[in-house]
Amino acid sequence: MYPVSGRFLARLAESHEVATRVQLFLTTGEIIDLPHTGGQVTVDRGQAIRRTCTVTCPDPSLIPRTPSDQLATYGARLRVARGVYYGDGSSELVPLGLFRLDSVDGDVSEGPVTLQGKDLSAIIADDKFTAPYTAAGTAVGAITALIRRSLPDASVLSTVTDVAIGRRAFDTEGDPWAACQEIAAAAGAEVYANADGEFVIAILPDLLATAPAWDIAAEEGGVYISANRGMSSERVYNGVLARGENAADNVPPVSYLAVDDDPGSPTYWGGPFGRRPMFHSSSTLISATTCQAAARLKLAEAKAPNASGDITSLPNPALEPGDVLRIVHPDGTRELHQAASFTVPLDEGGNFPISTISAKEGS
């Protein structure tokens, strides 16, 4: 969860006035605080571009009409934040993302105007390889080089143990952001743009080994509204075989099979669910250690649809995908969930649906 004060989290459960801010950074260097009447930021771990935004503004002058307007707008960025007013003249805002402005449209006479954007990973994804590209060295170093190939000043934060990777040649027209994800898998990690517009290389927290970041309780002073719980076997796998073979580095083939080895799990390998493996291969994997890290990362994703939920609570703009949530249902039962996706409104909207990637009984 984005660092906030204890006062902030307590305020979310109380009646309060929502504070929001939208800033437009033009290519001329001008920064405009945009008046806005609504919008939202969607955060989805399952999408290649994790954060997207839509902002509604009443001012039709934002629509670029002249060549100079277009020059100032193409390449512009949006910074969006939401928080709370405390009623004593103070407020606390939480960033929701730094976005590349992708579109501006609306009624040229009366408005409103709709602005849409994607987080900065879209810049990496769109900067396709125009010649063959080879990544080598270490996972963090190779990812950093790919990101700074498109954004030289980008901040790259890593919380993982760096590992050596095999040389990986990417073809012309290839997607550099997909390349970053493939390389990150060698360290058992994922890479994404965070709420501050920084690039993060990190491992998905373990549901049962991580302290809950937020309690969603159906009790007085709680933020719980409703919950659904579901299970599905569609696109669910209980084993991942990760393989690496790199003739360019004269490295012998390596592999590792990660399986759901929990006898109490409904997807237990060899249990009633059966054996349903999936496969991942990359020349970046040059050791049993990197194969194991990649296989375990992919297995966590492959098992996720088996036990999922949709929680509706009061909005919390500080939430991050991967945050562990303690849910207390009206009947008193407790579960641990892990946030996967949610949409933060920029108005006074009360509902905040959260899709989760896993769920376990909790205490």
C-alpha positions as CSV (number, residue, x, y, z in Angstrom):
1,M,0.0,0.0,0.0
2,Y,1.2,3.5,-0.7
3,P,2.5,5.0,2.5
4,V,-0.2,7.0,4.2
5,S,-0.9,8.1,7.8
6,G,-3.1,6.1,10.2
7,R,-5.3,9.2,10.2
8,F,-5.9,8.7,6.5
9,L,-7.1,5.1,6.7
10,A,-9.4,5.9,9.6
11,R,-10.9,8.8,7.7
12,L,-11.8,6.6,4.8
13,A,-14.5,4.9,7.0
14,E,-15.9,8.2,8.1
15,S,-18.1,10.7,6.2
16,H,-15.6,13.0,4.5
17,E,-15.0,15.3,1.6
18,V,-12.9,13.8,-1.2
19,A,-9.8,15.7,-2.3
20,T,-8.6,15.3,-5.9
21,R,-6.0,16.9,-8.1
22,V,-5.2,16.6,-11.8
23,Q,-2.1,18.3,-13.2
24,L,-1.4,18.5,-17.0
25,F,2.3,18.8,-17.9
26,L,2.6,20.3,-21.3
27,T,5.7,19.8,-23.5
28,T,6.4,23.5,-23.2
29,G,7.2,23.0,-19.5
30,E,3.9,24.6,-18.4
31,I,2.0,22.9,-15.6
32,I,-1.7,23.3,-15.4
33,D,-4.0,22.4,-12.5
34,L,-7.0,21.1,-14.3
35,P,-10.5,21.7,-13.1
36,H,-12.4,18.4,-13.4
37,T,-15.8,17.1,-12.8
38,G,-15.1,13.4,-12.8
39,G,-13.0,10.5,-14.0
40,Q,-11.3,7.4,-12.8
41,V,-8.0,5.6,-12.6
42,T,-8.0,1.8,-13.2
43,V,-5.2,-0.3,-11.8
44,D,-5.0,-3.9,-13.1
45,R,-2.1,-6.3,-12.4
46,G,-3.4,-8.6,-15.2
47,Q,-2.8,-6.0,-17.9
48,A,0.5,-5.2,-19.6
49,I,-0.1,-1.5,-19.0
50,R,-1.1,-1.6,-15.3
51,R,-2.6,1.9,-14.9
52,T,-4.9,3.9,-17.1
53,C,-6.9,7.0,-16.5
54,T,-9.9,9.0,-17.7
55,V,-10.5,12.6,-16.6
56,T,-13.5,14.8,-17.5
57,C,-12.9,18.5,-17.6
58,P,-15.5,21.3,-18.3
59,D,-13.1,23.5,-20.3
60,P,-13.3,23.0,-24.1
61,S,-10.2,25.2,-24.6
62,L,-8.2,22.0,-23.7
63,I,-9.0,20.6,-27.1
64,P,-5.9,21.2,-29.4
65,R,-6.9,23.1,-32.5
66,T,-3.7,24.8,-33.8
67,P,-0.4,23.3,-34.7
68,S,1.2,24.9,-31.6
69,D,-1.6,23.5,-29.4
70,Q,-0.9,20.0,-30.8
71,L,2.8,20.4,-30.3
72,A,2.2,21.2,-26.6
73,T,-0.3,18.4,-26.1
74,Y,1.3,15.4,-28.0
75,G,3.7,14.0,-25.4
76,A,2.0,15.8,-22.5
77,R,1.5,14.0,-19.2
78,L,-1.1,13.8,-16.5
79,R,-0.5,13.4,-12.8
80,V,-3.6,12.3,-10.9
81,A,-4.2,12.1,-7.1
82,R,-7.0,11.5,-4.7
83,G,-7.3,11.8,-1.0
84,V,-9.3,13.3,1.9
85,Y,-10.0,16.6,3.5
86,Y,-9.8,16.4,7.3
87,G,-12.2,19.2,8.1
88,D,-9.6,21.3,9.9
89,G,-8.2,22.9,6.8
90,S,-5.7,20.2,6.0
91,S,-5.8,17.3,3.5
92,E,-3.8,14.3,2.5
93,L,-3.5,13.3,-1.2
94,V,-2.3,10.0,-2.6
95,P,-0.8,9.8,-6.1
96,L,-2.7,7.5,-8.5
97,G,-0.2,7.6,-11.4
98,L,1.8,9.6,-13.9
99,F,0.2,9.1,-17.4
100,R,1.1,9.8,-20.9
101,L,-1.8,11.8,-22.4
102,D,-3.2,9.7,-25.3
103,S,-6.4,11.5,-26.3
104,V,-8.4,14.7,-25.8
105,D,-11.9,15.0,-27.2
106,G,-15.2,16.7,-26.6
107,D,-17.6,19.4,-27.7
108,V,-15.5,22.3,-29.0
109,S,-18.1,24.9,-27.9
110,E,-19.5,23.7,-24.6
111,G,-17.5,20.8,-23.4
112,P,-17.1,18.7,-21.5
113,V,-13.7,17.3,-22.5
114,T,-12.5,13.8,-21.9
115,L,-8.7,13.2,-21.4
116,Q,-7.4,9.6,-21.4
117,G,-3.9,8.3,-20.6
118,K,-1.8,5.3,-19.9
119,D,1.1,4.9,-17.5
120,L,4.6,5.4,-18.6
121,S,5.1,1.7,-19.5
122,A,3.1,2.5,-22.6
123,I,6.1,4.6,-23.8
124,I,8.3,1.5,-23.5
125,A,5.8,-0.8,-25.2
126,D,5.3,1.6,-28.2
127,D,9.0,2.1,-28.8
128,K,9.2,-1.2,-30.8
129,F,12.6,-2.6,-31.8
130,T,13.6,-1.2,-35.2
131,A,16.6,-3.6,-35.3
132,P,17.4,-6.8,-33.5
133,Y,18.1,-6.2,-29.9
134,T,20.1,-8.4,-27.5
135,A,19.7,-8.3,-23.7
136,A,22.4,-9.7,-21.5
137,G,24.1,-9.4,-18.1
138,T,21.8,-9.4,-15.2
139,A,18.0,-9.2,-15.0
140,V,17.9,-5.8,-13.2
141,G,20.6,-4.4,-15.5
142,A,18.9,-5.6,-18.7
143,I,15.4,-4.3,-17.6
144,T,16.9,-1.0,-16.6
145,A,18.6,-0.7,-20.0
146,L,15.4,-1.4,-21.9
147,I,13.4,1.1,-19.9
148,R,16.1,3.8,-20.2
149,R,16.4,3.1,-24.0
150,S,13.0,4.9,-24.2
151,L,13.1,7.1,-21.1
152,P,16.7,8.0,-20.3
153,D,15.7,9.7,-17.0
154,A,13.4,7.0,-15.7
155,S,13.7,6.0,-12.1
156,V,14.0,2.2,-11.7
157,L,13.6,0.7,-8.3
158,S,14.5,-3.0,-7.6
159,T,13.7,-4.9,-4.5
160,V,14.8,-8.3,-5.9
161,T,18.0,-10.3,-5.7
162,D,19.6,-9.7,-9.1
163,V,20.5,-12.8,-11.2
164,A,22.6,-13.5,-14.2
165,I,20.6,-14.1,-17.4
166,G,21.5,-15.7,-20.7
167,R,21.7,-13.6,-23.8
168,R,18.3,-13.1,-25.3
169,A,17.9,-11.8,-28.9
170,F,14.7,-9.9,-29.6
171,D,13.5,-9.5,-33.2
172,T,12.7,-6.3,-35.1
173,E,9.2,-5.2,-34.3
174,G,9.3,-6.8,-30.9
175,D,7.7,-5.2,-27.8
176,P,10.3,-4.0,-25.4
177,W,7.9,-3.9,-22.5
178,A,7.1,-7.6,-23.0
179,A,10.8,-8.2,-23.1
180,C,11.1,-6.5,-19.7
181,Q,8.4,-8.9,-18.3
182,E,10.2,-12.0,-19.8
183,I,13.5,-10.9,-18.3
184,A,11.9,-10.1,-14.9
185,A,10.6,-13.7,-14.7
186,A,14.2,-15.0,-14.5
187,A,14.3,-13.3,-11.1
188,G,10.8,-14.5,-10.1
189,A,9.7,-10.9,-10.4
190,E,7.3,-8.6,-12.2
191,V,8.0,-5.1,-13.5
192,Y,5.5,-2.2,-13.6
193,A,5.1,1.6,-13.3
194,N,3.9,2.6,-9.8
195,A,1.7,5.5,-8.6
196,D,4.7,7.9,-8.6
197,G,5.6,7.1,-12.2
198,E,8.7,5.1,-11.2
199,F,9.4,1.6,-12.6
200,V,9.5,-1.1,-10.0
201,I,11.0,-4.6,-10.2
202,A,9.5,-6.7,-7.4
203,I,8.3,-10.1,-6.3
204,L,4.5,-10.6,-5.7
205,P,4.1,-10.8,-1.9
206,D,3.2,-14.2,-0.5
207,L,-0.4,-14.2,0.6
208,L,0.2,-16.2,3.8
209,A,3.5,-14.7,4.7
210,T,2.6,-11.0,4.4
211,A,0.9,-8.9,7.0
212,P,-2.4,-7.5,5.8
213,A,-2.1,-4.0,4.5
214,W,-5.8,-3.1,5.1
215,D,-8.8,-4.5,6.9
216,I,-12.2,-4.5,5.2
217,A,-14.6,-5.3,7.9
218,A,-18.4,-5.5,8.1
219,E,-18.6,-3.8,11.4
220,E,-19.2,-0.3,12.9
221,G,-16.5,1.9,11.6
222,G,-15.6,-0.6,8.8
223,V,-15.4,0.0,5.1
224,Y,-17.0,-3.3,3.9
225,I,-20.0,-3.1,1.6
226,S,-20.4,-6.5,-0.1
227,A,-18.4,-9.5,-1.3
228,N,-18.6,-12.3,-3.8
229,R,-16.5,-15.5,-3.7
230,G,-15.9,-17.8,-6.7
231,M,-13.9,-20.7,-8.0
232,S,-13.2,-21.7,-11.6
233,S,-11.0,-24.3,-13.3
234,E,-10.9,-22.3,-16.6
235,R,-7.3,-21.3,-17.4
236,V,-6.1,-22.8,-14.1
237,Y,-2.9,-24.8,-14.0
238,N,-1.2,-26.5,-11.1
239,G,2.2,-27.0,-12.5
240,V,4.7,-24.9,-14.5
241,L,7.7,-26.3,-16.3
242,A,10.2,-23.5,-16.9
243,R,13.0,-24.3,-19.4
244,G,16.1,-22.5,-20.6
245,E,18.5,-23.3,-23.4
246,N,21.1,-20.9,-24.6
247,A,23.5,-22.1,-27.3
248,A,24.9,-18.6,-27.8
249,D,26.3,-18.7,-24.2
250,N,27.2,-22.4,-24.5
251,V,24.9,-23.2,-21.6
252,P,23.4,-26.7,-21.3
253,P,19.6,-26.9,-21.1
254,V,18.1,-26.3,-17.7
255,S,14.6,-26.8,-16.3
256,Y,12.5,-26.8,-13.2
257,L,9.0,-28.0,-12.6
258,A,7.0,-26.1,-9.9
259,V,3.8,-27.8,-8.8
260,D,1.1,-27.1,-6.3
261,D,2.4,-29.4,-3.5
262,D,-0.1,-28.4,-0.8
263,P,-2.3,-31.5,0.0
264,G,-5.0,-29.1,1.3
265,S,-5.2,-27.2,-1.9
266,P,-8.1,-27.9,-4.4
267,T,-5.5,-27.8,-7.2
268,Y,-3.0,-30.1,-5.5
269,W,-0.7,-31.7,-8.1
270,G,-1.9,-35.3,-8.5
271,G,-5.1,-34.8,-6.5
272,P,-8.7,-34.9,-7.7
273,F,-7.9,-31.8,-9.9
274,G,-5.4,-33.9,-11.8
275,R,-2.2,-32.7,-13.4
276,R,-2.5,-29.6,-15.6
277,P,0.9,-28.2,-16.5
278,M,1.8,-25.1,-18.5
279,F,5.1,-24.2,-19.9
280,H,7.5,-21.3,-20.0
281,S,10.7,-21.1,-21.9
282,S,13.3,-18.4,-22.4
283,S,17.0,-18.2,-23.3
284,T,17.4,-15.8,-20.3
285,L,17.1,-18.9,-18.0
286,I,20.6,-20.3,-17.6
287,S,20.5,-22.0,-14.2
288,A,18.2,-24.1,-12.1
289,T,17.8,-21.1,-9.8
290,T,16.4,-18.8,-12.5
291,C,14.2,-21.6,-13.8
292,Q,12.8,-22.2,-10.3
293,A,12.1,-18.5,-9.8
294,A,10.3,-18.2,-13.1
295,A,8.3,-21.4,-12.6
296,R,7.2,-20.3,-9.2
297,L,6.2,-16.8,-10.4
298,K,4.2,-18.3,-13.3
299,L,2.6,-21.0,-11.0
300,A,1.3,-18.3,-8.6
301,E,-0.4,-16.6,-11.6
302,A,-1.6,-19.9,-13.1
303,K,-3.4,-21.0,-9.9
304,A,-5.0,-17.6,-9.2
305,P,-8.4,-18.0,-10.9
306,N,-9.1,-21.1,-8.8
307,A,-10.0,-19.1,-5.7
308,S,-10.9,-15.5,-6.3
309,G,-13.3,-12.8,-5.0
310,D,-14.8,-9.5,-5.7
311,I,-14.9,-7.2,-2.7
312,T,-16.8,-3.9,-2.6
313,S,-15.6,-1.4,-0.1
314,L,-15.4,2.3,0.4
315,P,-12.6,3.7,-1.9
316,N,-9.0,3.5,-0.8
317,P,-6.7,5.3,-3.3
318,A,-3.6,4.1,-1.5
319,L,-4.3,0.4,-2.4
320,E,-1.8,-1.4,-4.7
321,P,-2.1,-4.7,-6.6
322,G,-0.6,-7.4,-4.5
323,D,-1.7,-5.9,-1.2
324,V,-3.0,-8.5,1.2
325,L,-6.4,-7.6,2.6
326,R,-8.1,-9.1,5.6
327,I,-11.8,-9.4,5.0
328,V,-14.3,-9.7,7.9
329,H,-17.7,-10.8,6.6
330,P,-21.0,-10.0,8.2
331,D,-21.2,-13.5,9.8
332,G,-17.8,-13.0,11.4
333,T,-15.8,-15.3,9.1
334,R,-12.4,-14.0,8.0
335,E,-10.5,-14.4,4.8
336,L,-7.2,-13.1,3.4
337,H,-7.4,-11.8,-0.2
338,Q,-4.8,-10.3,-2.5
339,A,-5.7,-7.3,-4.6
340,A,-5.5,-7.7,-8.3
341,S,-7.5,-4.8,-9.9
342,F,-9.7,-1.9,-8.9
343,T,-10.9,1.4,-10.1
344,V,-10.5,4.6,-8.1
345,P,-13.2,7.3,-8.9
346,L,-12.3,10.9,-9.0
347,D,-15.7,12.0,-7.7
348,E,-17.7,11.3,-4.5
349,G,-18.7,7.8,-5.7
350,G,-19.0,5.5,-2.8
351,N,-18.4,2.0,-4.2
352,F,-15.0,0.6,-4.8
353,P,-15.0,-3.0,-6.3
354,I,-11.7,-4.9,-5.8
355,S,-11.0,-8.1,-7.8
356,T,-8.6,-10.4,-6.0
357,I,-6.2,-13.0,-7.3
358,S,-6.3,-15.4,-4.4
359,A,-8.2,-16.1,-1.2
360,K,-7.5,-18.1,1.9
361,E,-9.2,-18.5,5.2
362,G,-7.5,-16.1,7.6
363,S,-7.5,-15.1,11.3
